[in-house]
Amino acid sequence: MISNSRRGRMLAIAAASALALSVISACSTDDGGSSTPSDGGSSAAAEPVTVVVQTFGGGKNFGYQEAIDKWNAEHTDIKIKNDNLTDQFEQVYWPQMIQWLQSGAGAGDVIGIDEGGMGLAKAHPEWWADLGELGLSGRKADFADWKWENGVTADGKLFGLGTDIGGMSLCYRKDLFEKAGLPSDREEVSKLWPTWDDFVKVGHEFQAKVKNTKFVDGTNTLYNVVLVQEAAKNGNISYFDKDNNLVIDSNPAVKASYDFAEKISKEGLTAKLRNFTEEWFTGMKKGQFATLGCPSWMLGVVSGDNAGGPEGKGKWDVAAVPGGGGNWGGSWLAVPKQSKHPKEAAQVLDYLTGKDAQVSVFNFAGNMPSNTQAQQDPAVQGAKNEYFNDAPVGEIFAKSAAALQPVFLGVKHAQVKNAVESVVSAIDDGSVSYADGWKRIVDDATKAAG
């Protein structure tokens, strides 16, 4: 069981985070954005309209810095202001965003939504401006069918367009592999672990040689990687079936993923760090672990100043993930109905999900485009990531995108995911026993699903 003191700290952190987001919202809406009155979204005023784009994520997050700088340099009538509110989607960003969407105030003019929030977003068409009415219905050919359809509400309204897809790889510390006497070339490293059992064997070999570093960051990251792989073997579902019934206790994909997380923890291969915590970022900077699961967007997290940072450049590389591919993550942009500038917001959304912006994002942050034109662009196909030893990330993630099998995510996926991952991390840090772990996951998931 999680101790009361730990629960108290978690609640305090959550409360502080929510307060911080409220302050950020108040500040951002005072700076043009969604608080400035207008007549139905027209931009008749002499002053430029400021469109506030709210996002989440660690490191380079949505990767919009260069794309937004380019827009702002070329446009005098509409300016984009990006507020990246937090790196915690399930725990902080989405609960606060739901409150703002329900109350009709606080959300930006354009907001990012992780895949885990899309089930709930689709179920609430009243929250969203209709992008079809704002001229974006012709964008369908730019996306895979599943990416487009996930941005359509239950009543057929287009409300979101895709930003990126996750894909899958495994990031590893090249320098630490050399220290352990293991192959460090990415092709040779990929050959070390065709299966997850092979990965565990390599982990023990690594830790026998490098005493002060763990092989894996923690249980949670690889739990998610294995989950998407196992889901593909079990009807492409994880926590919910396609009728939105909770199936966590009957879906073999979830149990197999939990069993793997428990295995690497019991065998002492983890640094006992939960991703996107201060301790995790510090552990990455100090080289406390050698590998972690890397969907494309994770490259921008690792290379961010608060994670691997400049001093990590050239130390990291990218290899194939054990067990094949998979897709973890990917997001959408939507315009809340509460925006006072829906017309301008739709123009910004159209730009940020377009080919040129998504190519820019990929080259800046590593987020693999969901826009199919951007995926096929030579600048993406031939891209190498200097931070990761010039790894051919375009080739790696383009292959992953081509073979991607989307996993169905239910209306309450984000809430259940947070509950499950809290336990997956807790068995690793010892606050929940291995004996109680699976029952605790089922119980907590059931409560989170309502």
C-alpha positions as CSV (number, residue, x, y, z in Angstrom):
1,M,0.0,0.0,0.0
2,I,1.1,3.6,-0.6
3,S,1.8,5.3,2.7
4,N,-0.3,8.2,3.9
5,S,2.7,10.5,3.9
6,R,3.4,9.6,0.3
7,R,-0.2,10.1,-0.6
8,G,-0.1,13.5,1.1
9,R,2.9,14.5,-0.9
10,M,1.3,13.4,-4.1
11,L,-1.9,15.4,-3.3
12,A,0.1,18.4,-2.4
13,I,2.0,18.3,-5.7
14,A,-1.2,17.8,-7.6
15,A,-2.8,20.8,-5.9
16,A,0.3,23.0,-6.5
17,S,0.4,22.0,-10.1
18,A,-3.3,22.8,-10.6
19,L,-2.8,26.2,-8.9
20,A,0.2,26.9,-11.2
21,L,-1.8,26.0,-14.2
22,S,-4.6,28.4,-13.1
23,V,-2.1,31.2,-12.7
24,I,-0.6,30.4,-16.1
25,S,-4.1,30.5,-17.6
26,A,-4.9,33.8,-16.1
27,C,-1.7,35.3,-17.4
28,S,-2.0,33.9,-20.9
29,T,-5.6,35.1,-21.3
30,D,-4.6,38.6,-20.3
31,D,-2.2,38.7,-23.3
32,G,-4.6,38.8,-26.2
33,G,-5.5,35.2,-26.7
34,S,-8.9,33.9,-25.8
35,S,-10.0,36.7,-23.4
36,T,-10.1,39.5,-26.0
37,P,-13.7,40.1,-27.1
38,S,-14.4,39.9,-30.8
39,D,-17.4,39.5,-33.0
40,G,-17.5,35.7,-33.8
41,G,-13.8,35.5,-34.3
42,S,-13.2,38.3,-36.8
43,S,-9.9,40.1,-36.7
44,A,-11.2,43.6,-37.6
45,A,-9.1,45.3,-34.8
46,A,-6.0,47.1,-35.7
47,E,-3.9,45.2,-33.2
48,P,-2.8,41.7,-34.2
49,V,-4.8,38.8,-32.7
50,T,-2.8,36.6,-30.3
51,V,-3.7,32.9,-30.6
52,V,-2.7,31.0,-27.5
53,V,-1.6,27.5,-28.1
54,Q,-1.5,25.3,-24.9
55,T,0.6,22.2,-25.0
56,F,2.2,19.7,-22.6
57,G,5.3,17.6,-22.5
58,G,8.9,17.5,-21.3
59,G,12.0,18.7,-23.2
60,K,11.1,20.2,-26.5
61,N,7.5,19.0,-26.0
62,F,5.5,19.6,-29.2
63,G,8.6,21.0,-31.0
64,Y,6.9,24.2,-32.2
65,Q,9.6,26.8,-31.4
66,E,11.0,27.1,-35.0
67,A,7.6,26.8,-36.7
68,I,6.1,29.5,-34.5
69,D,9.1,31.8,-34.9
70,K,8.7,31.5,-38.6
71,W,4.9,32.2,-38.5
72,N,5.4,35.2,-36.2
73,A,8.1,36.6,-38.5
74,E,5.8,36.4,-41.5
75,H,2.5,37.5,-40.1
76,T,1.4,40.8,-38.7
77,D,-2.3,40.1,-38.2
78,I,-2.1,36.9,-36.1
79,K,0.6,36.1,-33.6
80,I,1.1,32.7,-31.9
81,K,1.9,32.4,-28.2
82,N,2.8,28.9,-27.1
83,D,2.2,28.0,-23.4
84,N,3.6,24.6,-22.6
85,L,1.9,24.1,-19.2
86,T,3.4,21.0,-17.8
87,D,5.2,17.7,-18.6
88,Q,2.4,15.7,-16.9
89,F,-0.5,15.0,-19.2
90,E,-2.6,12.5,-17.2
91,Q,-1.8,13.8,-13.7
92,V,-2.0,17.6,-14.3
93,Y,-2.7,18.9,-17.8
94,W,-5.8,16.8,-18.8
95,P,-7.6,17.1,-15.4
96,Q,-7.2,20.8,-15.5
97,M,-8.1,21.1,-19.1
98,I,-11.3,19.1,-18.5
99,Q,-12.3,21.6,-15.8
100,W,-11.7,24.5,-18.2
101,L,-13.6,22.9,-21.0
102,Q,-16.5,22.1,-18.7
103,S,-16.6,25.6,-17.2
104,G,-16.2,27.4,-20.6
105,A,-13.2,29.5,-19.5
106,G,-9.5,29.0,-19.1
107,A,-8.5,26.9,-22.2
108,G,-6.4,28.3,-24.9
109,D,-7.4,29.1,-28.5
110,V,-5.7,25.9,-29.6
111,I,-5.0,23.0,-27.3
112,G,-3.0,19.9,-27.6
113,I,-4.5,16.5,-26.6
114,D,-2.6,13.3,-26.1
115,E,-4.0,10.1,-27.5
116,G,-5.1,9.1,-24.0
117,G,-7.5,12.0,-23.8
118,M,-9.0,11.6,-27.3
119,G,-11.7,9.1,-26.2
120,L,-13.2,11.6,-23.8
121,A,-12.7,14.5,-26.2
122,K,-14.6,12.7,-28.9
123,A,-17.5,12.1,-26.5
124,H,-18.0,15.8,-25.8
125,P,-18.7,17.7,-29.1
126,E,-20.1,20.6,-27.1
127,W,-16.5,21.5,-26.1
128,W,-15.2,22.1,-29.6
129,A,-15.4,24.5,-32.5
130,D,-16.3,22.7,-35.7
131,L,-13.2,22.7,-37.9
132,G,-15.2,21.6,-40.9
133,E,-17.2,24.8,-40.7
134,L,-13.9,26.7,-40.3
135,G,-12.7,25.3,-43.6
136,L,-10.5,22.4,-42.7
137,S,-12.6,19.4,-43.9
138,G,-10.4,19.2,-47.0
139,R,-7.4,18.0,-44.9
140,K,-8.5,14.4,-44.7
141,A,-6.1,13.2,-47.4
142,D,-3.2,14.4,-45.3
143,F,-3.6,11.7,-42.6
144,A,-4.0,8.0,-42.2
145,D,-7.7,7.1,-41.8
146,W,-7.3,6.2,-38.1
147,K,-5.6,9.5,-37.3
148,W,-8.3,11.5,-39.1
149,E,-11.2,9.6,-37.6
150,N,-9.9,10.0,-34.1
151,G,-10.4,13.8,-34.5
152,V,-14.1,13.4,-35.3
153,T,-16.7,13.5,-32.5
154,A,-19.4,10.9,-32.0
155,D,-21.9,13.1,-33.9
156,G,-19.6,13.6,-36.9
157,K,-18.0,16.9,-36.1
158,L,-14.3,17.4,-37.1
159,F,-12.7,18.9,-34.0
160,G,-9.0,17.8,-34.1
161,L,-6.1,17.3,-36.5
162,G,-3.1,15.1,-35.8
163,T,0.3,16.4,-34.8
164,D,2.6,13.4,-34.5
165,I,2.7,9.7,-34.0
166,G,4.9,7.8,-31.6
167,G,6.5,4.9,-33.4
168,M,9.0,3.0,-31.3
169,S,12.7,2.6,-30.7
170,L,15.0,2.1,-27.8
171,C,17.4,4.8,-26.7
172,Y,20.7,3.7,-25.1
173,R,23.8,5.3,-23.7
174,K,26.5,4.5,-26.3
175,D,29.3,5.5,-23.9
176,L,28.1,3.3,-21.1
177,F,27.7,0.3,-23.4
178,E,31.4,0.8,-24.4
179,K,32.3,0.9,-20.7
180,A,30.5,-2.4,-20.2
181,G,32.4,-4.0,-23.1
182,L,29.2,-4.4,-25.1
183,P,28.7,-3.5,-28.7
184,S,27.9,0.2,-29.1
185,D,27.1,0.4,-32.8
186,R,23.3,0.7,-33.2
187,E,23.1,-2.1,-35.7
188,E,25.0,-4.4,-33.4
189,V,23.1,-3.3,-30.4
190,S,19.8,-4.0,-32.1
191,K,21.0,-7.6,-32.7
192,L,21.6,-8.1,-29.0
193,W,17.9,-8.2,-28.1
194,P,15.5,-9.6,-30.7
195,T,13.3,-10.6,-27.7
196,W,12.6,-9.1,-24.3
197,D,14.2,-12.2,-22.6
198,D,17.4,-11.3,-24.6
199,F,17.1,-7.7,-23.4
200,V,17.0,-8.9,-19.7
201,K,20.1,-11.0,-20.3
202,V,22.0,-8.0,-21.7
203,G,20.9,-6.0,-18.7
204,H,22.5,-8.4,-16.3
205,E,25.7,-8.5,-18.4
206,F,25.7,-4.7,-18.4
207,Q,25.2,-4.3,-14.6
208,A,27.9,-6.9,-13.9
209,K,30.4,-4.5,-15.6
210,V,29.0,-1.1,-14.7
211,K,28.3,-1.1,-11.0
212,N,27.0,2.4,-10.5
213,T,24.4,2.4,-13.3
214,K,21.2,0.6,-13.7
215,F,20.2,-0.8,-17.1
216,V,16.7,0.6,-17.3
217,D,15.2,3.9,-15.9
218,G,12.2,2.2,-14.2
219,T,9.3,-0.1,-14.7
220,N,6.9,2.4,-16.2
221,T,8.5,3.3,-19.5
222,L,9.1,-0.3,-20.7
223,Y,5.7,-1.3,-19.4
224,N,4.2,1.0,-21.9
225,V,6.4,-0.3,-24.7
226,V,5.5,-3.9,-24.0
227,L,1.8,-3.0,-23.6
228,V,1.4,-1.6,-27.1
229,Q,3.2,-4.6,-28.5
230,E,1.0,-7.0,-26.6
231,A,-2.1,-5.1,-27.5
232,A,-1.4,-5.6,-31.1
233,K,-1.6,-9.4,-30.4
234,N,-4.9,-9.1,-28.6
235,G,-7.3,-7.2,-30.8
236,N,-5.5,-3.8,-30.6
237,I,-7.0,-3.0,-27.2
238,S,-5.5,-2.3,-23.8
239,Y,-7.6,-1.2,-20.9
240,F,-11.0,-0.9,-22.7
241,D,-12.6,-3.0,-25.4
242,K,-14.1,-1.2,-28.4
243,D,-17.5,-0.9,-26.6
244,N,-15.7,1.0,-23.8
245,N,-15.9,-1.8,-21.3
246,L,-13.0,-2.0,-18.9
247,V,-11.2,-5.3,-19.7
248,I,-8.0,-4.8,-17.7
249,D,-8.4,-8.0,-15.7
250,S,-9.3,-10.1,-18.7
251,N,-7.0,-8.7,-21.5
252,P,-3.8,-10.8,-21.6
253,A,-1.9,-7.8,-23.0
254,V,-2.1,-5.9,-19.7
255,K,-1.1,-8.8,-17.5
256,A,1.8,-9.7,-19.8
257,S,3.1,-6.1,-19.6
258,Y,2.7,-6.0,-15.9
259,D,4.5,-9.3,-15.5
260,F,7.5,-7.9,-17.5
261,A,7.6,-4.8,-15.4
262,E,7.6,-6.9,-12.2
263,K,10.4,-9.1,-13.6
264,I,12.8,-6.3,-14.4
265,S,12.1,-4.8,-11.0
266,K,12.6,-8.0,-9.1
267,E,15.8,-8.7,-11.0
268,G,17.2,-5.4,-9.9
269,L,17.6,-3.9,-13.4
270,T,15.8,-0.6,-12.8
271,A,16.9,2.7,-11.3
272,K,13.4,2.9,-9.7
273,L,12.6,6.2,-11.4
274,R,9.1,7.1,-12.8
275,N,9.3,9.0,-16.1
276,F,8.7,12.7,-16.2
277,T,9.5,13.3,-12.5
278,E,12.3,15.5,-11.3
279,E,14.2,12.5,-10.1
280,W,13.9,10.9,-13.6
281,F,15.3,14.0,-15.4
282,T,18.1,14.2,-12.8
283,G,18.9,10.5,-13.3
284,M,19.1,11.0,-17.0
285,K,21.5,13.9,-16.7
286,K,23.7,12.0,-14.2
287,G,23.8,8.8,-16.2
288,Q,22.0,6.7,-13.6
289,F,20.5,4.4,-16.3
290,A,21.5,3.2,-19.7
291,T,18.3,2.5,-21.7
292,L,14.7,3.6,-22.0
293,G,11.8,3.1,-24.4
294,C,11.8,5.8,-27.1
295,P,8.8,6.7,-29.2
296,S,9.9,9.5,-31.6
297,W,8.8,12.3,-29.3
298,M,11.0,10.9,-26.5
299,L,14.1,12.0,-28.5
300,G,13.1,15.6,-27.8
301,V,12.6,14.9,-24.1
302,V,16.0,13.2,-23.8
303,S,17.8,16.0,-25.6
304,G,16.0,18.7,-23.6
305,D,18.0,21.0,-21.2
306,N,16.3,19.5,-18.1
307,A,17.1,15.9,-19.2
308,G,20.2,14.7,-21.1
309,G,21.0,18.3,-21.9
310,P,23.9,19.6,-24.1
311,E,26.4,17.4,-22.1
312,G,24.6,14.3,-23.3
313,K,25.1,15.0,-27.0
314,G,26.9,12.1,-28.7
315,K,26.5,9.8,-25.6
316,W,23.0,8.6,-26.7
317,D,22.0,6.5,-29.7
318,V,18.9,4.8,-31.0
319,A,18.4,1.1,-31.6
320,A,15.6,-1.2,-32.5
321,V,13.2,-2.1,-29.8
322,P,13.0,-5.7,-28.6
323,G,10.0,-7.6,-29.8
324,G,9.3,-5.5,-32.9
325,G,7.7,-2.1,-33.2
326,G,4.7,-0.5,-31.6
327,N,3.2,3.0,-31.2
328,W,3.2,4.9,-27.9
329,G,1.8,8.4,-28.0
330,G,0.9,11.0,-30.6
331,S,-1.3,14.0,-30.2
332,W,-3.9,16.2,-31.8
333,L,-4.7,19.9,-31.9
334,A,-8.3,21.2,-31.3
335,V,-10.0,24.6,-31.0
336,P,-12.2,24.9,-27.8
337,K,-15.6,26.4,-28.5
338,Q,-14.8,29.0,-25.8
339,S,-12.1,30.6,-27.9
340,K,-12.9,34.2,-28.9
341,H,-10.9,33.8,-32.0
342,P,-12.0,30.5,-33.7
343,K,-11.3,31.7,-37.2
344,E,-7.7,32.7,-36.4
345,A,-7.2,29.7,-34.2
346,A,-8.2,27.4,-37.1
347,Q,-5.7,29.1,-39.3
348,V,-3.0,28.4,-36.7
349,L,-4.1,24.8,-36.2
350,D,-4.1,24.3,-40.0
351,Y,-0.5,25.6,-40.2
352,L,0.8,23.6,-37.3
353,T,-0.6,20.4,-38.6
354,G,0.5,21.1,-42.2
355,K,3.4,19.5,-44.0
356,D,6.0,22.2,-43.6
357,A,5.4,22.7,-39.9
358,Q,5.5,19.0,-39.2
359,V,8.8,18.6,-41.1
360,S,10.2,21.5,-39.0
361,V,9.0,19.9,-35.8
362,F,10.6,16.6,-36.7
363,N,13.9,18.2,-37.4
364,F,13.8,20.3,-34.3
365,A,12.4,17.9,-31.7
366,G,12.2,14.4,-33.4
367,N,8.4,14.1,-33.2
368,M,7.4,11.8,-36.2
369,P,4.8,13.6,-38.4
370,S,1.3,12.2,-38.6
371,N,0.9,14.2,-41.8
372,T,1.5,11.7,-44.6
373,Q,3.0,14.3,-46.9
374,A,5.5,15.3,-44.2
375,Q,6.4,11.6,-43.6
376,Q,7.3,11.2,-47.3
377,D,9.3,14.5,-47.4
378,P,13.0,13.9,-48.1
379,A,13.9,16.1,-45.2
380,V,12.1,13.5,-42.9
381,Q,13.0,10.3,-44.8
382,G,16.7,11.2,-44.8
383,A,16.9,12.9,-41.4
384,K,19.7,12.1,-39.0
385,N,19.7,13.3,-35.3
386,E,23.0,14.9,-34.4
387,Y,22.4,14.6,-30.7
388,F,21.9,10.8,-31.0
389,N,25.2,10.2,-32.9
390,D,23.6,11.0,-36.3
391,A,21.1,8.1,-35.9
392,P,19.0,7.8,-39.1
393,V,15.8,8.7,-37.2
394,G,13.9,9.4,-40.4
395,E,14.4,5.9,-41.7
396,I,13.8,4.3,-38.3
397,F,10.5,6.0,-37.5
398,A,9.2,6.0,-41.1
399,K,9.4,2.2,-41.1
400,S,7.6,2.3,-37.7
401,A,4.9,4.6,-39.1
402,A,4.3,2.4,-42.1
403,A,3.6,-0.7,-39.9
404,L,1.7,1.1,-37.2
405,Q,-1.3,-0.6,-35.7
406,P,-3.4,1.9,-33.6
407,V,-4.6,0.7,-30.2
408,F,-8.2,1.5,-29.2
409,L,-8.2,3.8,-26.2
410,G,-11.4,4.3,-24.2
411,V,-13.2,7.4,-22.9
412,K,-11.5,7.0,-19.5
413,H,-8.2,5.8,-20.8
414,A,-6.1,8.7,-19.4
415,Q,-7.6,8.3,-15.9
416,V,-7.1,4.5,-15.9
417,K,-3.6,4.8,-17.4
418,N,-2.5,7.1,-14.5
419,A,-3.9,4.8,-11.9
420,V,-2.2,1.7,-13.5
421,E,1.2,3.4,-13.9
422,S,1.1,4.7,-10.4
423,V,1.1,1.0,-9.2
424,V,3.6,-0.1,-11.8
425,S,6.0,2.5,-10.4
426,A,5.0,1.7,-6.8
427,I,6.0,-1.9,-7.0
428,D,9.4,-0.7,-8.2
429,D,10.0,1.7,-5.3
430,G,8.6,-0.7,-2.8
431,S,5.5,1.2,-1.7
432,V,3.3,-1.6,-3.1
433,S,4.4,-5.2,-2.7
434,Y,4.9,-7.4,-5.6
435,A,2.3,-9.8,-4.0
436,D,-0.3,-7.1,-4.0
437,G,0.6,-5.3,-7.3
438,W,-1.8,-7.0,-9.8
439,K,-4.8,-6.9,-7.5
440,R,-4.1,-3.2,-6.7
441,I,-3.9,-2.4,-10.4
442,V,-7.3,-4.0,-11.1
443,D,-8.9,-2.3,-8.1
444,D,-7.4,1.1,-8.8
445,A,-8.3,0.9,-12.5
446,T,-11.8,0.0,-11.7
447,K,-12.2,3.0,-9.4
448,A,-10.6,5.3,-12.0
449,A,-13.0,4.0,-14.7
450,G,-15.9,5.0,-12.6
